[in-house]
């Protein structure tokens, strides 16, 4: 299983179980983020160079579901849009280019 798929699978579990604090800590953006985020970025550059590939993997990994049991949640359109932007951020960011990194990060918090 690819790192991107593993990453999105964990997010899907956190959303389903309504673990907002864990989800918040999972979505890191700093250059000092653990190595796994930089490995994720490398995989995104190698295997997801086209935006439609990122869109598809996010939509496939986090389907919107109806009729969930009490206490469970599903992905919503705004989350899917954010995750597409988030993965694009990691694919495109170069921390050596501070202005570019700032612009990409600004796009996440629009």
C-alpha positions in Angstrom: 0.0 0.0 0.0 1.4 3.4 -1.0 2.2 6.0 1.7 -0.5 8.3 0.2 -3.1 5.5 0.6 -1.9 4.7 4.1 -2.0 8.4 5.0 -5.6 8.9 3.7 -6.7 5.6 5.3 -5.6 7.0 8.7 -7.5 10.3 8.0 -10.6 8.3 7.0 -10.4 6.4 10.4 -10.0 9.6 12.3 -12.9 11.2 10.5 -15.1 8.2 11.0 -14.3 8.0 14.7 -14.7 11.8 15.1 -11.1 12.2 16.4 -10.6 15.9 15.6 -7.6 16.4 17.8 -5.8 13.4 16.2 -6.7 14.7 12.7 -5.4 18.1 13.6 -2.1 16.7 14.7 -1.9 14.5 11.7 -2.0 17.4 9.2 1.4 18.9 9.5 3.0 21.5 7.2 6.3 22.5 8.8 9.7 21.7 7.3 10.6 20.0 10.6 7.7 17.5 10.1 8.7 13.9 10.6 10.5 12.0 7.8 7.3 10.2 6.8 5.8 13.5 5.5 8.9 14.1 3.4 8.6 10.6 2.1 5.0 11.3 1.4 6.0 14.4 -0.6 8.5 12.3 -2.6 5.9 9.7 -3.5 3.4 12.5 -4.5 6.1 14.0 -6.8 6.9 10.6 -8.3 3.4 9.1 -8.6 0.9 11.9 -8.5 2.4 14.7 -10.7 -1.0 15.4 -12.2 -3.7 17.0 -10.1 -6.4 14.6 -11.3 -4.4 11.7 -9.8 -4.5 13.5 -6.4 -8.2 14.2 -6.8 -8.9 10.6 -7.6 -6.9 9.0 -4.8 -8.6 11.4 -2.2 -12.1 10.7 -3.6 -11.4 6.9 -3.6 -10.0 6.8 -0.1 -12.6 9.0 1.5 -16.0 8.2 0.1 -19.0 10.1 1.4 -21.2 7.5 3.1 -24.8 7.6 4.2 -26.5 5.8 7.1 -23.5 5.5 9.4 -24.0 4.1 12.9 -24.4 6.6 15.8 -21.2 8.2 16.7 -19.5 7.9 13.3 -18.9 10.5 10.7 -18.1 10.6 7.0 -16.0 12.9 4.8 -17.7 16.0 3.6 -17.0 18.0 0.4 -15.0 20.7 2.2 -12.7 18.1 3.8 -12.1 16.5 0.4 -11.2 19.8 -1.2 -8.8 20.6 1.7 -7.1 17.2 1.5 -6.6 17.7 -2.3 -5.0 21.0 -1.6 -3.0 19.6 1.3 -1.5 16.8 -0.8 -0.8 19.3 -3.5 1.0 21.4 -1.0 3.3 18.5 0.0 3.9 17.6 -3.6 4.8 21.1 -4.6 6.5 22.6 -1.6 10.2 23.4 -1.5 11.2 24.6 1.9 14.3 26.2 0.3 11.9 28.6 -1.5 10.3 30.4 1.5 8.1 32.6 -0.6 6.8 29.7 -2.6 6.2 27.7 0.5 4.4 30.6 2.1 2.2 31.0 -1.0 1.3 27.3 -1.0 0.6 27.4 2.7 -1.6 30.5 2.3 -3.6 28.5 -0.2 -4.4 25.9 2.4 -5.8 28.4 4.9 -7.8 30.5 2.4 
